[in-house]
Amino acid sequence: VHAQLHRERLVSRGLPPDRCRVIPPGVPVRIPVSASALGAFRGRYGLGGRPVVGVFGFLERSKRFTHLVEAVRAAFGPGPDAPMLLLAGGPRLPAHASLAAEIRKAADAAGLTDRIVITGYLEPTDVPVALEAMDVVVVPYATDQSVSYSLHLALAQRRPVVATDLPPLREIRERGQCLLLVPPDDPIALAETLRGLLQDRAARRSLTEAAAAYAETAGVAVAAARTLEAYSAAREVRGG
């Protein structure tokens, strides 16, 4: 499993503890992004020269997008320096297809009509560009079921990350100090954190450096080696 919480749940249901190992997911290899590609992406989606608060990944109901909209409204007033809100992704399932309309409705009510962009599905080559267009990446999960591949892609691209304070994401913070955590269902705390980060270049740089350090010690090669080690140990136990 990817998180201690998930191991504890399996053990509580009867799985022998020695048969369940925690192997944190690996951070992918960073994809270089050119200034021209970044400029073209910003132009395509009308981001202009504003700072960008973003979310990468599927639009799904396990993420609190309306809380993020409220946080951006509360943290930043109107004006040329107010950030854009970039949601880089589309619905994961047909049942999520109406979510984009709900998010836009919430953005309209918050006065963010002209400052929200929902890209829809992105081609793989656009993913690192979208992430590097974000000054701050938000991972607004409301449930503790996921360790978030999207978050690991953001760390791969060395982005400053703000995530919900849930046990699996807290484990990442404890291992690498590479993200900030905010309480679940607290748009005001999220607003304060976003405002502080966008106003503090040094704080963003510190998170960027921590992401790079974490990627060095918890990359995909490390996760692969730990997985092979676990399978080898299992074979020895079985006498194979």
N, C-alpha and C positions, 0 to 999 in steps of 0.2 A: 504494500500500500504506500501511498505518497505522504501520509501524515499520521502522527501519533494518535490523534483523535480517532481516525478510522481503524487503526489497529486495536485500540481499546474497545471499540464497538464490536469488532469481530470476536475478540477474546471474551467479551461479556456474553456473547451468544454461543460460546462453547468451543471456539477454535483454540486448539492448544497454543499457548504463547510462543513455543519454539518453532511453530510452523508459520508464523506471520512476521515479516520483516518490514521495517520502514525504510524505503529508499526514496529520498526526495527527488522530484523530477528535475532533470537537467536543464540548465539554461542553454538555449541554442547558440550557435555561432553567430556573431554579429555580421550583418550584411552592410557593406559600405554604401552610403548614400551621397551622391554628388550634389553640389550646390544647385546645379541646373535642374536636376530631377526634383529637388525640394522646391525650388522656385516655380517649376511647372505645376506641381501638385497644388501649391498654395493658390496659384492663379486659377487653376481649373475649378477649385471649390470656393473661390471668392474669399479667401482668408485674409487677403491684404497683408498689412504690416502689423495687425493686432497680435497680441499673445493668444495662445490657444490652450484651452483646457479640453482634454480629449478622453474618450473611451474607445478602446479597440476590442472588437469581438462581436459575437452574435447579439442581436437585439432579442433578449429573452427576459421572462418575468422573474428570474432569480437575481436580477440586477435592479437596483432602485434608481432608475433614470429620473423619475419625477423629483426625488430628493436631490439629485444632482442639479436639476434645473433650478430648484428652489435655492440651493446653496449658491449657485452662480448669481442669481438675482440678488440674494442677500449680501454677497461679498463685494459686488461691483455694481456701481451705478451706471447710467448711460454715459456715453462719451467716447471719443476716439481711442482712448486707451483701454476701454473695457474689453475683456477677452471674448473670443469666439468660443463656442461649444461645438466640438467636432465629435460626432459619433461615427466611427469608421467601421461599418458593418451593416448587416441586414438580418432579417428574421431567420432563426434557426429552423423552426417548424411552421407549418401552415397555421397552427394555433396562435403563433406570435405575429402573424401578418398585420394585425390591427394595432400593434404596439407603437409603430412609427407614428401613426395618426394621433395616438394618445399623447405621445411625447411632444409632438408639435402643438397640440392643443394646450398642454401645460406650458410650453415655451411662449405661446401667444399670450396666455394669461399672465405670465411673468414679465412680459414686455421684451422678450428675447427673439421675437419673430425673425429679425434680420441678423441675428447673431448665432443661429443654430444651423448646423449642416449635418445631414444624415446621408452618408455616401451610398448606402447599399453595399452589396457584396463587392469586395475588392479582389482584383487579381493578386496572386502571391507576390508578384514583383512590386506591387504598390504598398504592401504591408509595411516594410521597414520605412518607406518614405512617409507614410501616414503617421507612423509612430514618431519619427523625427520631426514632423511638423508640430507635434504637441510639446508645449513647454512643460506641462504637467499631465501625467497620465493618471486617470482615476480608475480604480477597480472596485465598483460599488456593489459587491455581492451582498445579498441578504440572507443567504443560507451557507452552511458550512460543509456542503457536499463536495466542493471543488477546491483544488489547489491552483487552478487557473493557468492554463497554457498561455492565455493572453498576457497575463502578468509576466510570465517568464520571457515572452517575446519582447515586452517592454524593457525588462532588465537586460536582455541581449543587446538592445539598441542603446543602452545606457541612459534610460529616461528617468527623471524624478517621478516616483510613484506614490500615490496616496491610496490606501486600501482600507476596507472595512475591517475592524478589529474582531476577527473570527479566529478560532483556534488554528486551523490549517495555515492561515496567512500570518498569524502571530508566530508560528514556528519559523517561517522564513525570516521575519524580522529579528527573531532571537538569534538565528544563525548568522545573518549577514548585516543587520542594521541598514538594510538597503531600501527601506520604504517607511513611510509614515502611516500610522494607523489612526482611524477615527471611530468613535462608537457607532454601532449599527443604528439606523433610523434616527440620526441626529443631523439634520441639514445645517444647523447653526455651527456645530463643531466642524463640519466639513467646510462650510463657508470660511470660517476663521483660518483653517489650515491652508486652504487654497489661496486666500488673500495673503497670508504670511509668506507662502512659497513664491508667489508671483512677484512679491515686493522685495524678495531677498535672493539676489543672484548667488550669493555665497552658499546659502542653504541648498539651493538647487544643485550647485556644483558638488557639494558634499554628498548628496544622494547619488549623483552621477558617478562619482568616484567609488562610492560604496557598491553600486550596481556592478561596476567593472571588476571590483575585487571579488564580489560574490560569484560572478560569472567565471572567474579564474578557478575558484575552488569547488564550484558546483555545476560545472558544465556538463554537456551531454556525454562526454567521454567518461567522466567520473561516474555518472549514473549508470552508464552501460557496464563499467567495470564492477560496480556493486551488484548489478543484476546478475552478471555472470558468476560472481562469487556466491550469490545466494543459490543459484541453480546447481553449482558445483557441490555446495554443502548438502543440498537436498539429495543429490545423487549418491554422495558418500553415505548418508544415513540409510538410504535404501539398498546400499551394497552394490550400486551400479557403477 
